[in-house]
Amino acid sequence: MGFLAWVALVPFVIGCLSPHLFASWLDKQRLSKSSFAGEFKSPLANANRCGDLIGEKIWPTLLAAYIISLCYWLLNLYWLEPITVLGWFLFCIYIAVYWPILAICLRYCSQREIPLWFALPILLVGAEAFQGLIFRGFGWRYLAHSQYENITIIQIADIFGAAGVSFLVAMVNGLIAETIIDLRKRQILRSANFVGIFLTILAVSAAILYGRYRISQTADLLEGGPRIGVVQSNVPTRAGQEVEPVEQTFLNMLIDSKNCLIKAEPALIIWPETMVEAVLDNSYLKLVAEDDTAKIFHNALRRHSNEGVYLLVGAFSGNAEVVNDRIELKTSYNSAFLYEPNDIGTRQHYNKVHLVPFGEYIPFKNVLPFLGRYLMMLTPYDYDYTLNAGDEYTVFEMKGADRMYRFGVMICYEDTVPKIARKLALDKNKNKQIDWLVNISNDGWFVRQKENKVEPTVELQQHMAICVFRAVENRVPVIRSVNTGISCYIDSLGRIYNDYIAGTVAKEAADRAGQRGWFLDQVLIDKRVTFFSQTGQPLEVGCAVCLIFAAFVSIYKLIGSRK
């Protein structure tokens, strides 16, 4: 259904502009007739009158835009409701504000006769940029994400990022809306329309040609990498509840992991985020007894890796100390640990850098403690479950048959933040430093369980779609290992592989939601260094600045018209 995105914004744009356009058109018609000329004493009076008409029409439009936006987000983020009803509702109330801001900015651009095919993509990408920044970011349901299966079009992401795809799709929407409006006003033959049609067709054509070029050259630039196995657990997650005993979950994953090793002989096996529910930091392990759960899990993982495989697992870590005869964690991290065959070297690990607000930390807790106590109500926990953020982008190393391989890990929603993948992709000298990316996640928060059957929500597929853009932006394949799914292999062109060399999960990636099992595939390494990896997100920054300016001026004029 991604093709609908190319026209989806047209009703919104026309709805925002129709009252304003009618008022402006009516006043112009009055001025053109000498019989009405006496109604206006001067051009200034006419401008004020036009402004009054526009001001009278905009408030219902802004209210309608907000209500529709609120309903849109409430319906599309329904999977948050079982975790925190209050948090889901309040977050949707906040994020719905962007649509009225877009509406008022579109009015401003229309008054300045800025064509919609130019204004709409700038404003929309600017709004998406802010959505991805506030409260550490919510890079979800961007217009670009609707095109994740349109492999040709999304190749421009290695220059502009996902914002480039959003810009292109919004540009087409703006052109269509402008054409419809001009047809209604009988102004379709304006020269500006032909300019817009030409530039929009040129932009889309250039994107298609560039995409085909990138796709055609890829086969000659790929290098065969190691065989990687992925274990997918299927355990619904609930705060403060043990849906399945942690020992049983660990045993099931260990069984699947061993089967993967025996039947497919991977060089690396990946487990999902936090599914080893124990602290695996050395500072903690050396303080606990041999019969402690963490030590039992750790020893089992060591024995498994010593069977001849690198093993990446999601667990917890922290700096442990003995205080008053009790072991306390001075810091707590959501981490990934790499167990090496034959205990070669010190275990490498990565502490998650980008924490999820209300899920892994409480905003303003340290700055405004009184506010932090109230914000606890928005979390799925009835206790202070606060993690620390890591401060280092770890590059893992594993020895291959003839070379050293390097990869980075994105935990949970870190794959929705382009900056993290970029920092992992290149070193300080802007040379490529990794061969692939790994996304380990626990999407078991966003499934339902009915009669012992796990029922997935749309969150699982939406999360996978976002991850596609990290692969294209940096020309690195991504391997996903996700509790409850969707685990999959995404190549450097953003293609989601619906097959594998060996495995027990469904062949079609989308069908792996709500399944337990494993699969194995061979990673293909892409050596290309992209413009996006080197420069970041200037398109989003520029559009965000334009949105701020348009919003400020629009609101200022609107308030002035009410005085």
Secondary structure, DSSP 8 states (H G I E B T S, - for coil): -GGGGGTTTHHHHHHHHHHHHHHHHHHHHHHHSGGGGGG-SSHHHHHHHHHHHHHHHHHHHHHHHHHHHHHHHHHHTGGGTTT-HHHHHHHHHHHTTHHHHHHHHHHHHHHTT--HHHHHHHHHHHHHHHHTTGGG----S-GGGGGTT-TTGGGGHHHH-HHHHHHHHHHHHHHHHHHHHHHHTT-TT-HHHHHHHHHHHHHHHHHHHHHHHHHHHHGGGEEEEEEEEEEE-----BTTB-SS-HHHHHHHHHHHHHHHHHHH--SEEE--TT-S-SB--HHHHTTS-TTSHHHHHHHHHHHHHTTT-EEEEEEEE--EEEETTEEEESS-EEEEEEE-GGG-SS-EEEE-SS--BTTTB-TTTTT-HHHHHHHGGGSS-SS-----------EEEEE-SSSEEEEEEEEGGGGG-HHHHHHHHB-TTS-B--SEEEEEEEGGGGEEEETTEEEE-THHHHHHHHHHHHHHHHT--EEEEEETS--EEE-TT--B-S--SEESS-SSGGGGTT--EEEEEEEEEE----HHHHH--HHHHHHHHHHHHHHHHHHHHHHHHH-
